Amino acid sequence: MDYSENIKKHYTEFWGEFTEHRFDKGPVSELPIEFCILKFPPHGKRNMWTYATCGMSGKLGMNAIEIHMFSSAEYDFLVELLTVIAHYHVTEGNLDLGHTINFGCPWCKGSGLEYGLISLPYLDGPVFENLQAELKNIRFLWLIPITISEKNYKKQNGLEALEQKFDESYFNYLDPYRESVI
């Protein structure tokens, strides 16, 4: 089984069937040839859409991570957004747990969520988080859309402090129009 097939199999064990998508604008040729975004529809256990990278972990010398986002509605802009983030990771960013990413635009039109926080996959747990494939460990991490004030709070106080604020406020990670927890 090839590298990307291992990743797809891992996702499928947790989230079921998917469709495969590729964003074809910009310098996508700099991504691994097998790179794509997988889109998982809502199912019996989850009433949300899931968008996940497949193949951004393949470049040697980089943190071997794949990231995913959740959405309450089907929103194909997330295919573009995750492709851009994967390109940044592969070409210059070397992203990892706790990093924040400037989306360059709101998650949804009119939303104040213009950044993403790379967090642990709390909804799926440590078994989901790690996959041993081709002599390396791949970490599957959750990209949570956040506000600039949340990003700044994390920068000043650390990842744990921001996640504590999330827990205390019972924030709705699916709501693109949610208020900041800060």
C-alpha positions in Angstrom: 0.0 0.0 0.0 1.5 3.4 -0.9 1.9 6.3 1.4 -1.3 8.2 0.5 -3.3 5.0 0.6 -2.2 4.5 4.2 -3.4 7.9 5.1 -6.8 7.4 3.3 -7.2 4.1 5.1 -6.5 5.7 8.5 -9.1 8.5 7.9 -11.7 6.0 6.6 -11.4 3.9 9.8 -12.5 6.9 11.8 -14.8 8.9 9.4 -16.0 6.5 6.7 -16.3 7.2 3.0 -14.9 10.4 1.3 -14.6 12.1 -2.0 -11.2 13.3 -3.2 -10.7 16.9 -4.3 -7.8 18.8 -5.8 -7.4 22.6 -6.0 -5.8 23.4 -9.4 -4.8 27.1 -9.2 -1.5 28.6 -8.0 1.7 26.7 -7.5 0.1 23.3 -6.6 2.8 21.6 -8.6 5.1 22.2 -5.7 3.0 19.8 -3.6 3.6 16.1 -3.6 2.0 14.6 -6.7 -0.5 12.5 -4.7 -1.6 15.4 -2.5 -5.3 16.0 -2.3 -8.1 17.1 0.1 -10.6 14.5 1.3 -14.1 15.5 2.1 -16.2 13.4 4.5 -19.9 14.0 4.6 -21.9 13.9 7.9 -22.8 10.4 9.1 -24.5 8.7 12.0 -21.9 9.6 14.5 -21.1 13.1 13.3 -23.4 15.8 12.0 -20.7 17.9 10.3 -18.5 17.9 7.2 -14.8 17.1 7.6 -12.1 18.3 5.2 -8.7 16.7 5.5 -5.3 16.9 3.8 -3.8 13.8 2.4 -0.1 13.8 1.5 1.3 17.0 3.0 3.3 14.8 5.4 5.3 13.1 2.7 8.2 15.5 2.3 11.3 14.5 4.1 12.7 16.9 6.7 9.3 18.3 7.5 7.1 17.7 10.5 5.0 14.8 9.2 1.5 16.2 9.8 -1.9 16.1 8.2 -4.6 18.5 9.2 -8.3 18.6 9.1 -11.2 21.0 9.7 -14.8 20.6 10.6 -17.7 22.6 9.1 -21.4 22.6 9.8 -22.1 23.0 6.1 -20.5 21.8 2.9 -18.1 24.6 2.0 -15.7 23.8 -0.8 -13.6 26.9 -0.1 -12.0 24.7 2.6 -10.4 22.6 -0.2 -8.6 25.7 -1.4 -7.7 26.9 2.2 -6.3 23.5 3.2 -4.3 23.3 -0.1 -2.8 26.7 0.5 -1.9 25.8 4.1 -0.3 22.5 2.9 1.7 24.4 0.3 3.0 26.8 3.0 3.9 23.8 5.2 5.7 22.0 2.4 7.5 24.9 0.8 8.5 27.1 3.8 6.4 26.8 6.9 7.1 23.4 8.6 3.9 23.7 10.7 3.3 21.8 13.9 1.1 21.6 17.0 0.3 25.0 18.5 1.2 27.0 15.4 -1.3 29.6 14.1 -1.9 30.3 10.5 -3.2 33.6 8.9 -5.9 32.5 6.5 -5.6 35.8 4.6 -9.4 36.1 4.6 -12.3 35.1 6.9 -13.3 31.5 7.2 -16.7 32.5 5.8 -17.9 35.8 4.4 -18.6 38.1 7.4 -16.8 35.9 9.9 -14.2 37.2 12.4 -12.3 33.9 12.2 -9.3 34.7 10.0 -6.7 32.5 11.6 -6.3 28.8 12.3 -4.9 27.1 15.4 -3.2 23.7 14.9 -4.5 21.7 17.9 -4.7 18.1 19.0 -7.6 16.1 17.5 -9.6 16.1 20.7 -12.8 14.8 19.1 -11.0 11.6 17.8 -8.3 11.0 20.4 -4.7 9.8 20.6 -5.4 6.6 18.5 -6.4 8.8 15.6 -3.6 11.3 16.2 -0.7 8.9 15.3 -0.1 6.6 12.3 3.1 4.8 11.7 3.6 4.7 7.9 6.7 4.1 5.9 9.1 4.3 8.8 7.7 7.6 10.1 5.0 8.7 12.5 2.4 10.9 10.9 0.4 13.2 13.3 -3.2 14.0 12.4 -4.0 17.5 13.9 -7.1 19.6 14.0 -7.1 23.1 12.5 -9.5 25.3 14.5 -10.6 28.7 13.1 -9.9 31.5 15.6 -10.0 35.2 15.9 -7.0 37.6 15.9 -7.6 38.3 19.7 -7.5 34.5 20.3 -4.3 34.2 18.3 -2.7 37.1 20.2 -3.8 35.6 23.5 -2.2 32.2 22.6 1.0 34.1 21.6 1.1 35.8 25.0 -0.2 33.0 27.3 0.5 29.8 25.4 -1.6 27.1 23.7 -2.9 25.5 27.0 -4.2 28.8 28.2 -6.2 29.4 25.0 -7.5 25.9 25.0 -8.6 26.4 28.6 -10.6 29.5 27.5 -12.2 27.3 24.8 -13.2 24.7 27.4 -14.6 27.3 29.8 -16.7 29.0 27.2 -18.0 25.8 25.5 -17.2 27.5 22.2 -18.9 26.2 19.1 -16.0 25.3 16.8 -18.5 24.8 13.9 -19.9 28.3 14.0 -18.0 30.6 11.6 -19.7 33.6 13.2 -19.0 32.8 16.9 -17.8 35.5 19.2 -14.2 35.4 20.5 -13.6 33.6 23.8 -11.2 36.4 24.8 
